[in-house]
Amino acid sequence: MARQGDAQLQQSADPLRQRIIEAADELYYAHGFRAVGMDALRQHAGVSLKRLYTVFPSKESIVLAVLDYRHTMWADEIAAAVAQEGTPRARLLAIYDYLAGWFLSDSFRGCVFINAFGELATESPAVATKAADHKREFRRFMEQLATEAGFSEELGDQLMLLAEGAQTTAAITGDSAMALKARRAAESLLSVAESTRAQSVR
């Protein structure tokens, strides 16, 4: 299964827009948002500066388009990883298996939303909102998985925090084992929750 940073852009009705987003996604993720100027993006995308500004009137509009793409990529890949599992417990743990594969990717540079927030949030409320919305949706997703498995939303929040912490720590330290360590912590939380639930029904 494709991982964040390795997946190809989905086909778009506008091939030029797709090409620009693909080029921007690659450059921003590898080098950072501030470090990549419009001229570098123009060259990487193989378009004129005038054409680039025709499609995207500002750098912020390109950044927002890249974040939209990354959000869709993340949501689709996480959903696919979860859907492959047959039990509620395995579906919750599939998140960490997905992260383990992603962290091993040569292109892994951490969470693009955290990166964007850190670089641009103070000057771009729109970027800050995109990052916050992405994290809220992942939180709701984990809460839904937890409640579908018969656990509390709070457990979903705890499992979400383990996944978020693993992403940040792996990016900073370069230790891809953070996903597996987060998985083991998640297993411990699930075991406690299962034990508590079993005792409550006796």
N, C-alpha and C positions, 0 to 999 in steps of 0.2 A: 504493500500500500504506500502511496506517495506520502511524504512527510512535509511539514512546513519548510519552505525554503528550497525544496526540490521539485515540488509540483509545478506543472505547466499551467499557464492561465487557461481558463475555460474559453471556449470559442465565443467570440463576441460578434454582434451584428456590425460593429465598426472595427475592421482590422487595424486601422491606424491607431485608434484609441487603445486597442488591446496591446499593440506593439509598444506604445509609449508607457503604458502602465507596467508592462512586463520589464522594460528597461529600467524604469524608476524603482520598481520593487527590488530588482537585483542590486542596483547601486545603493539605494538607501539602506537596505538590510546589511550589505557588506561593509559600507563605509560610514553610515550615519546620515541623518537628514541634513544637518547643517553643512557637512563637508561636500555635498554634491550640489554643484550649481546647475543652472539651466543649460549652460553651454555644454557641460559634460554629459548631461542627460540627452541633449540634442544629438550629440555625436554618437552616443551609445544606442540611441533609438534609430539613428539613420534618417533624421528628418531635419528640415530647416528650422531655424529659430522662429521664423514667422509662422510656419505650419504648426509648430509646437504650441505657440500661444493662441493659435486659432482653435485648437482642440481644448487646451487648458489655459485659461487666461491668467493664472497665477501659479506659483509653486505650491501654495497652500491647497489649491484645487487638485493638484496632482497627488499630494500627500494624502488628502482625504480619499481619493479614488483608490490609492494603494491600500489604505487601511480598510476600506470596504471590501476589497478583494481578499485581504488577509483574514478578515473576519469570516467571510464565506468559506474560505479554505479551511480554517480551523474548525468551524461548526460542522462542515460536511465530513471532514476526516475523523473528528471525534465521534460523530454520530455513527459513522461506518464502523469504527473500532468497537463501539458499544454493541452495535447490532449483531456482530459476529458471535457474541457470547450468549449462552443459553440460560444462565441463572442470574438472579438479581445481584448476588455477591460478585460474580465474575464481571458483570456489566460495570459495577462501580470500580473494580480494580483494573478494568481495561484502559482507563484513563492513563494509568501509570505505565502500562505496557506501551501505549502509544508514545508517551513522553520518552521512554527508554530508546525507542527507535529513532525518534527525532533528535535526541541529544547526541546520537552517534553520527549524525549527518555531518559531513565536512563543512557544510554551509551554516551550521547552527550558530546563531549569534544572540540567542535569548528571545524573549517575547518582543515582537515588533511594537506592540502597544505600550509596553513599559518604556521601550527605547524612545518612541515618539513622544510620550508624555514627559519623560525626563528632559528631552531636548527642546520641545516646542510648546509645552502647555502654557507657560507664562505669557507667550506672545500670541498664541492661537487658541482662543476658547473653543473653536470648532474641533481642533485636534484633541483637546482635553476631554470634550464631550464624547468623541468617538471612542477614546480609550476607556472612559468610564462606562459607556454603554456596553462595550465588549466584555468587560469584566463582570458587569451586572448580569449579562446574558449567560455567561459561563456559570456564575453563581446559581442562577435559577435552574440551569440544566442539572447541576449537581444536586441541588435540593430536590428536583423532580425525580432523579434516579434514586435518591435516598428514600423518599416517601413511597415510591413505587415498590421499593424493596421492603417496606414496612418499618422504616426507621424515621427519625425526626429530621426536619429541615436543618436543625443545628448540626446534625452529623454530616449532612451534605455540605454545610459551610466549612466544617473542619476538614473534610476531604478535599474541598476546593482549595483551602489554604495550603495544604500539603503540596498540591499540584503547582500552585503559584510559587511557593517557596522553592520547590525543586527547579523550576524554570530559571528563576533569578540566580540561585546559587550555582547551578550548572553553567550558566552563562559567564558568571564572574570568575569562578574557580577553574572552569574547564573540566570539571569532574562529572562525567556522564553517569556515574553510579548514583547520583542524587535521585534519579527516577526510581531505581530499585529500592533505595533506602526509604523514599517516600511511600512506596508500595508496601513495604514491610510495616511502616507506621500505620498505614491505612488498614492493613490486615488486623493489626492489634486493636484499632478503634472498632472495627467491625466485630471482632470477637467479643469485646466487652459489651457492645450494643446487643449482640445476639444473646449473650448470657443474661443480660438485664431483661430482655424481652421474654426469654424462656421462664425466668423466675416470676415475672409479673402475671403469667397466665396459669401458674400452678394453683 
